[in-house]
Amino acid sequence: MLANILLIVILSKSIAKLLDHGIALLGAPPALGGVLIATVVFTPEGISRCAPSPPTC
């Protein structure tokens, strides 16, 4: 699980540069980048918490 989280964080750093450029072009507030990156980082965790547990035999 730690490896998965680390991979997401590394990928989000590279995506952040692209998002920051797009946000600057749109004239949107810079804090929008932080919100979007936080969404990218925490979405897999939220999905895994909502997914049903596999049945145990």
Secondary structure, 3 states (H helix, E strand, C coil): CHHHHHHHHHHHHHHHHHHHHHHHHHCCCCHHHHHHHHHHHHHHHHHHHHCCCCCCC
